[in-house]
Amino acid sequence: MTQPSHDDHAPRLLWAWDAETPAGDGARGVTRARDDARRELLAALDGMPAQSQGVIRAARLDTFASPEPGYAYGAVTLSAYRDDTGKTVVRSGPRPAKP
């Protein structure tokens, strides 16, 4: 019988997405698959006005957060925004500066 590794007990890697309009309204979600997070982020941005933006980050459930569990977030892995024409522009890496 093999001993479980430390990684066997680590929280599962998740993908958190967050989209926000220039007015501060938005949508967010957490998925198990990065492709699902990308699809959900782009669908949310499609319903938002120009200059809305969003990101995807790796996340893990933090059961030690207080007063209730939350997420520990990693670096931004994808950012997207709607330009002035309403076209969605997708970039890998950190969130672009606001126009």
C-alpha positions in Angstrom: 0.0 0.0 0.0 1.4 3.4 -0.9 1.3 6.4 1.3 -0.8 9.3 0.1 1.3 12.3 -1.0 0.8 15.8 0.3 -1.0 16.7 -3.0 -3.6 14.0 -2.4 -5.0 16.2 0.4 -4.6 19.6 -1.3 -7.9 21.3 -2.3 -8.8 20.7 -6.0 -7.7 23.4 -8.5 -10.7 25.5 -9.6 -11.1 28.3 -12.1 -12.7 31.6 -10.9 -14.0 34.1 -13.4 -15.2 37.7 -12.8 -16.7 40.2 -15.2 -17.5 43.8 -14.5 -19.2 46.7 -16.3 -17.8 50.3 -16.1 -20.6 51.0 -13.6 -19.4 48.3 -11.3 -22.1 45.7 -11.9 -21.0 42.3 -12.8 -21.1 38.5 -12.7 -18.8 35.9 -11.4 -18.5 32.1 -11.1 -16.3 29.2 -10.3 -15.8 26.1 -12.4 -13.8 22.9 -12.4 -12.5 23.4 -15.9 -10.6 26.3 -17.4 -12.4 26.0 -20.7 -15.8 26.3 -18.9 -14.6 29.4 -17.1 -13.5 30.9 -20.4 -16.8 30.1 -22.0 -18.8 31.5 -19.1 -16.7 34.7 -18.9 -17.1 35.4 -22.6 -20.8 34.8 -22.4 -21.1 37.2 -19.5 -19.1 39.9 -21.3 -21.3 39.5 -24.5 -24.2 40.8 -22.5 -22.3 43.8 -21.1 -21.6 47.2 -22.5 -18.4 48.5 -24.1 -15.4 48.9 -21.7 -16.6 46.0 -19.5 -13.8 43.7 -18.5 -13.1 40.3 -16.9 -10.5 37.9 -15.7 -9.9 34.2 -15.0 -7.8 33.1 -12.0 -6.8 29.7 -10.6 -8.5 29.2 -7.2 -8.6 26.7 -4.4 -11.2 26.4 -1.7 -9.8 27.9 1.6 -11.7 26.0 4.3 -9.8 28.0 7.0 -11.2 31.4 5.9 -13.3 33.0 8.5 -16.2 33.5 9.2 -16.9 31.0 6.4 -14.9 29.2 3.7 -13.7 31.2 0.7 -11.2 30.9 -2.1 -7.5 31.5 -2.3 -6.8 33.0 -5.7 -3.8 32.6 -8.0 -2.5 34.9 -10.7 -4.7 36.0 -13.6 -4.4 33.5 -16.4 -6.7 35.3 -18.9 -8.2 38.7 -19.2 -10.8 40.0 -21.6 -12.5 43.3 -22.2 -15.1 44.9 -24.6 -13.5 47.7 -26.7 -15.4 50.9 -27.6 -17.1 49.1 -30.6 -18.3 46.3 -28.3 -15.9 43.7 -29.7 -14.5 41.3 -27.0 -10.7 41.3 -26.9 -9.1 38.3 -25.1 -5.5 38.3 -23.7 -3.5 35.9 -21.7 -1.9 37.2 -18.5 -2.8 40.1 -16.3 -5.8 42.4 -16.6 -5.1 45.3 -19.0 -5.2 48.8 -17.6 -8.6 50.5 -17.9 -8.8 52.6 -21.1 
